[in-house]
Amino acid sequence: MRLAPTFLASSLLLLGVGCTNPLAVSEKAATDILMSSGTGMILEETTAGLDNPFTTEDVTSVTVTTWDPALIELTWKKIAQQETEASKTARESAFNSPVGSGVPVPEVQYEEMTLEGTIRADGGENGTHLEVPSVWEQGAIDLSGEGNSLLWLSRGQYESLVTTRHATVTIGGIDSLLATLGSYYEQASGLVDKLQGNETSAPTEADVSSLTTLSADADWGSYELIYNGEKVEVQTITAENTFAKFEILANAENPLVLSVVPRPASWVTIALETLHADAALEGYEVTQISPSSVDQPQPLVQ
């Protein structure tokens, strides 16, 4: 029996013959994920459940302008979503309407805002601090001398994590957050004992240690992203602490923290929710890396 040309062509397409499967993921050695001046990255923020889960998370485009353990410099641009003033007014009015008025609370209306800046740090060798995009400030920021390695583990942290499965890692803003929480608990120690029937006390030294000590899984992890326009899977170190789960590129020369995903059930998040503190715990995920200026992601804003 002779098959019709159209049927044959359709069958070949279904089998993947003569086309590239856009869903295909190829394995790539973590040591082949290079970092240098001109490398571009796209980062999407992740939250600990304190924001509306149906909104689009902020996206940051990053370009590495200087890459050296002694000095790391980035330029960045973020497209952020914020509630419009009209939306705030309308929702506040609806919330304050009298019983029986039947006034519905309108959905939040957002507008885009563009933030941008440069940031530099010199903690690539033995720093202990990461700096997640949610705390980056506009303009030119210099974190030199503060033990900060921005989006990477320092060489010392990476070596410790690989050899002992533990490393001390502090995220920018956490120190002040801990102090704030301690103050809240001192002033209102009995406020949170009703949360789901579980008593919550002030953070102890063990709590603080669990927040700053990163513990790695015994086995290697994996992570998918777009590298140079291709969907790839790379080997990672999967680690966690009380605050978040981390995926770190298994590359001693480029120990990029690919993702920081906060835990909604951590004691920090529970405390913030219970105390109604005006703070958000945000991480990020690297979704795209472009290894040269020619192949950098398209600008988010023209």
Secondary structure, DSSP 8 states (H G I E B T S, - for coil): ----HHHHHHHHHHTTTTS--TT--EE--GGG----TT-EEEEEEEE-S-S-TTS---EEEEEEEEEETTEEEEEEEEEEEEE-HHHHHHHHHHHTS-TTS--------EEEEEEEEEEEE--TTT--EE--GGG--SEEEE-TTS-B-TTB--HHHHHHHHHHSEEE-EETTHHHHHHHHHHHHHH-TTTTTTGGG-------HHHHHHHHEEEE-SS-EEEEEEETTEEEEEEEEEEE-SSEEEEEES-TT--BEEEEEE-TTSHHHHHHHHHT-S---EEEEEEEEESSSTT----S--
